[in-house]
Amino acid sequence: MTRDLTTGPETKVIVAFAIPLIVGNLFQQLYNVADTIIVGRFIGPHALAAVGSSFTLMVFLTSVILGLCMGSGVTYSTFFGAKDEENLKKSIFTSFWFIGLVTVVINLLALFFLEPILQFIRIPPEIFEDTKTYLRIIFYGIGFTAVYNYFATLLRSLGNSFIPLLFLIMATIINIVLDLVFILPLQMGIAGAGWATLIAQTFSALGLAIYCVIKVPQLRLDPVHREFDRGLLKTIASFSVLTSVQQSLMNFGILLVQGLVNSFGVSVMAAFAAGVKIDSFAYLPAQDFGNAFATFIAQNKGAEKYDRIQRGIRSSLILITGFCVAVSLLVVVFAKPLLTIFIHPNETEILRVGIQYLRIEGAFYFLIGYLFMFYGLYRGFGSAQTSVILTLLSLGTRVVLAHMLAAIPSIGVWGIWISIPIGWLLADLVGFAKMGRLQLQARV
């Protein structure tokens, strides 16, 4: 099943396409949060801190692969919108081997340099071995992460966001069940959480790949399509490499902040780990809306429907504002109950720090909502370099300001929290300014 996003009411079309993406990634977060809840409640704060810091590093490394897939998706969507099936199929073959090669290199480097990486992000000695054990297992599954994201991007670029959702739901259920089995009765500790995630990732990757090959005619390649096209490789690379840079820069900035957080000790690490998990649920719909928006933009750009793109932008701004303001209100008011999902109520210091984090950073979700929309807009328009600029501005501000403020004894960790929305705000101002010029160009 495919979906043409170049026809129908803009708001309805974008929302209908985004909903499976949002639901799917909510399950993706459950996929990760299951480790955090079970580890935090049944193993303890040290294990929670290890899993939390591992998540940040894992996301950074896989973001390179995810960025390549997302950037390639712009190419697929543009060809699909232009009804150019020949170049669509050729680009599928070329991008598969390009992304596969990069994935192998990343996987080998991650496993070989694991200890130096952990030292770089200042993992405390008391959780160093747990973190290394968990990550080594998770890194065995980087290839499966690439396979899932490659085929999920393919389907989404053709307007099918539902099937990837089904495989994520099944993988999430597998992950949670295996977490409980490996950690509780089998007493495998933090390694059990890692193996549960790896097995679930393997299932979702192989299952989705088999589905695509069997059920989607557009993905069945004839011999004429199974050769490298250097011109297409250049096009794909121009989108995907910049998108990968944008994604990796975004997560590298978060990794640098994680390193700063780690310097404040295990209690702050545990609070930050729990807070980040809540964040991932809170603004995830806005992030996925931005990804859906990129497909909408790319398909309509391929069809040269620029007035439709402008109407889609206006609708998206209204939807993002309303959603993010509502979610911010819920997170600020219910910060403590949300944190106790991950943290035992007796851990009063961890809860205090976590509440401070959520009430400062969580009040400004609308700023990152706009930023996700800009990422989708510029990626879909083929202007991935603008997304890189916005990311550098947002995260550069966050990292520099966080290190400056945290070094002042009277401010401390509070400075890390406040630097996050300031970075979002500066990037949004530039995004709005560039959007005006982009719309003007679209009319010419």
N, C-alpha and C positions, 0 to 999 in steps of 0.2 A: 504493500500500500504506500502510495506517495501522495503528497499534498502540494498543490500549486498555491503559493502565497501571493501571487500577482493579481488575484481577483477576490472580490468580496469585501465587506466592510473591514477597514483596517484594524480597528480595535478588536473586533471579534476574531479575525484571522490570527492576529499576533497572540492573543490570550489563549485561543484554542490550541495553538501550536506550543505555547510555553507551558501549559499546565502539565502535560506528561513529563516535560523536562524538570519542572519544579518538584513534582511528586517523586520522580526518579532520583533526583539528587537529595531529597529529604531521606529517602531510603539509603542513599549512598552515605549520608551523614550518620544514619543509624548504624550502618555498616562499621563506621569508625567509632561512634559513640558507645556502641556495645562494649568494646574493649575498655573504654574509659570508665564507664559506670561499674562494670563487673570488677575490673582491676582496682579501681579506687575504693569500692566498698568491701571487697573480699580479700584483697592482698594488702593495701595500705597506701599512705601518702607517698612513700618513696616510689612505689610502682606507678602510681598515678603521674608523678612528675616525670618518670622515665618515658611512659607512653605519650604524655603531652609533648615533651621536647622531641620525641621521635616523630610524631605526627608532623611537626613543623618542617623537619628535615626531609621527611618522605615526600611531603607536598612540593617542596622546592625541587627535588630531583625529578619527580614525575611531571612537574609543570612544564619542563622542557618538551617532553613527549606530547603532553596535552596541547601545548601551544602549536606544535607542528601539525597535529590533527585538526585543531580549530582553524588554523590558517589554510590548510588544504581544503577544509570544508567550504571556505569562501569560493575557491575555484570550482568545486563541485556545484555549489548553489548557483553560481553565475552561469555555468554551462547548462544547468537544468532549466533555469529561468529563460535562457535563450533558445531552448529546445535543441541544443547541440549535443546529441547523444554520442557521436563518434569521439569528440574531444573529452566528453565526460568519462567514457570508458578508458581511454588512453591515460587520462590523469589519475584514474584509480590505480592502474598498474604501476605507473611511475612513482606515485606517492607512497605506495605500499613498501616498495623496496628502499626508498629514501628514508622513510620513518623507521623501518626495520633496522637498517644499518646504524642509525643514530641511537636507537634503543640498546642495541648490543654494546656499543661503546660506553654508554652511560651505565649500564648494568655492571660491566667489568670494572669500571673506574670506581663505582660506589662500593663494591665489595672489597676491592683491593685497598682503597684509602679510607675505610670506615673509621679506624681508630684516629688518624689525624683529623678527620672531619669532626669527630666528637670532641676532640681537644680544642679545635678552633671555635666551636660554639660554647665552650666552657661548661661542659657537663660536669657536675660535682662528683668527686670520687665515690661518694656513698651510693650513687645510682649509675655509675659508669658501666659496670658489667651488665646490669639489667637492661640498660639502653642498648648496649652493643648486641646482646642476645636477641632482643626484640627486633632490632633493625636488620640484623643479618638474615633473619627468617623472612621479613617483609621484602627485602631486596631480591630474594629469590623469585619474587612474583612480579618484578618490574616488566618483564616481557609480556605477561598476561594482562597487566594494566594497559600496555600499549595496544595489544590486540583488541581489547574491549573498546577502548576509546577510538581506535581507528574505525571499527565497524559501526559503532554508535554514531560517530560523526558522519559517516557515509549515509546512514539511514536518515539522520536529521537533516542533512543537506538536501535530501529528496523530499522533505516534508513529513517524514515518519518519525515522530518522537515517542510513539507509544511502545514499540517493540523493545527498545533499550530499557524502558521502564520495567517491563515484565521480567527481564533477566536480572535487573537490579533488585527487584523485590524478592525473587527466589534466592539470590545470593545473600541478601541481608538476613533472611530467615536462616539459611545455612550457617552464616557467621555467628549469629546470636546463639543458636542451639549448640554449636561446637564450642563457643566460648564457655558456656555453662558446663558442658561435659568435661572439657579439658582442664578448666580452672578449679571446679568444685570437686567432683568425685575422683578425677584422675590426678589432681594436685600437681599439674604441670607448671604452675606459676605463670610468669610473664611470657614464657615461651609458648604456653598453650594459647594465649591470645594471638600471638603471631601466627601460629599454624592455622588457627581458625580463619583468620583473615586471608591467608595464602590460599587455602582450599576454596574458600568462597570466591576469590578473585579468579581462580582457575576455571571454576564452573561457569561464571558469567562470561568470561572471554571466549572459551571454546563453544559454549552454547550459542552465543550471538553470532560467532563466525560461521558456524554450521547453518544457522537459520538464514543468514544473508546469502550464502552460496546456493542454498536449495530453493529459497522462496522469493528472491528478488531478481527479476529478469534483467534489470538494468545493471546488475553486478556480475552477470555472466559474461565473461570476456572471451571473444573469439581470438584465434591466433594472431590476427592482424593487430589486435590491441595489446598483445603481450610483448611489447618492446619499448625500450626507453626512448622517449621523445625529448630531445634536449631542449627544444623550445618550450614544451610544457613543463619540464623540470625547472627551467628558469622562472616561469610564471608561478609555479607552485612554491618554489623556494622564496620568491619575492614576498609572497603572502605569509607562508608558514614560518620562515626563519624569523621575520620581524615579530610575528605573533608569539613565537616561542621565546624570543628575547623579552618581549613585554611580560609574558607569564612568569618567566624565570626571574626577571628583575623584581617583579612584584613579590614573589615568594622569597627571593634572596633578601630583600629588605625586611620582610617579616622574620627571616632567620637571624638577621643581625639584631633585630629587636629582641628575639628569643635569647640570644647570647647575652644581651644586657640584662634581661629579666633573670637569667640564670645566676648572674653575679650577686643577686639579692637573696639567694638561698632557696631551700626546698619549699618553704611555705609559700613564697611568692610564685615560685614555679608552678606549684600545684594549683594555686588560685588562678594564675594566668591560663593554665591548661584547661581548667573548667570554664573560665570565661570565654576562651576562644571557641570551645565547643558550642556554647550558647550563641555566640556570634554567628557561627556557621549555620545554625538553624534560623536565626533571626533575619539575616539579610540574604540568605541563600535564594529565596524566590526572586529578589531583585537581580541577583547575579545571573540566574537562569533566564530571567526575562531578557537581560542584556544579550545572552547567547542566542536566544530565539530571535531577538531583534536583528542580530547580525545576519541570520539566514533570510529574514524578511527583506532586509536592505539589499543583500546580494542578489536574491532572485529578482527583485524589482529593478535593480540596476541592470541586470542582464536583459530584462524586458524593456528597459529604458522608460520606466514609469516613474518619473521624478516627482510629479505632483503627488502621487500616492505615497512616496517616501516622506514628503514633508507632512502630510496628514498623519502618517504613522508616528513621526517624531512628536507632534503635538499630543497625540493620544498617550504615548508612552510617558511623557513628562507628568501628565495628570495622574496616571495609574501609579507610577513609582512614588510620587509625593504622598498620595493618600495611604498607600500600603506602608511605607517606611515610617511615617509619623505614628500610625497606629501601633506598629510593632515596637517602636521606641518607647511608647507609653507603657506597654505591657512589660517590657524588660526592666525599665527603671522602677516601676511599682513593685514587681514581683522578683526582684533580683535575688533576695535571700532564698525563697522557696525553689527557684530555678537552680541555684548553686547546690542546694542540699540533695539534688538528684545525683550529683557526682561526689559530694563531700559529706562526710559524716557530721551531723550537727554539733558534735563535741569539739570539732576542729575550729575553734572560735577565731583564731588568728587568720587562718586560711580564708574563712568566710568573710572576715572584715576586709581583707585585701580584695577579694573577689567582688564584693558589693561595691567597693570604691571604683574598681575598674569598670563594671557594668554601668554604673550611674554617671560616669564621666563620658566614656566612649559610646555607650549604647544610646545616649540621647541624640546622637547625630547620624543615625543610620541613613537618613534621607540624602546626606552628602555622598555616601558611598553608593547609594542607589543611582544617583545621577552619573557617578563615575562609571558604573557598570554599563549604563546606557550608552555613554560615550565610547567605551571600548567596543561595544557591539556595532555602533554606528560607523565608526571609522574603519573597523575591521571589515564590515560588510561593503563599505565603499572602496575597499582596496587601499586605504590610507593607514596601513598598520603602523607606519612611522609616527603618526600622531598619537596612537595608543601608547607607544614607547615613551614619547615625550611626557604624556600625562602621568605615566607610571613613574618615570624618573622624578618628576616634580613632586608627586604625592609621597613616594617612599623616601626620596632624598630628604625632603623636609622632615618626615617622620624620624628617620634615623639620626640625622644631625641634631635636630631639636631634642630628641629623647636623650641622647648622650650628653648634651649640654645641660639640660635641666636636671637629669638624674644625678649629675655630679655635684649639684648644690645640696648640701645636707638638709636645709630647711624644706626642700621640695622632694627630693628622693624619687621613689617609684611613681609618685603622682605625676611627675613630669613625663614619664613614658606614656601614661594614659592620655594626657591632654594633647600630646604631639600627634596622635593618630587622626583626630578630626581636623586639626589644623592642616595637615597634609592633604586630606580629602578636599578641603575647601579651596586651597590654592589650585589644585588640579581642575576642580570644577569650573573655576573662573576662566581658566584658559580653554577648557572644553567648550563652554558656552560661546566664547569669543570666536573660536575656530568654526563652530557650528554655523554661525551666521554667514561666514564666507563660503562654507561648503554648500549651504542651501542656495546661495547666489550663483555659484558655479553650476549647480544642478539645473538652473533655469535657462542657462545659456545654450 
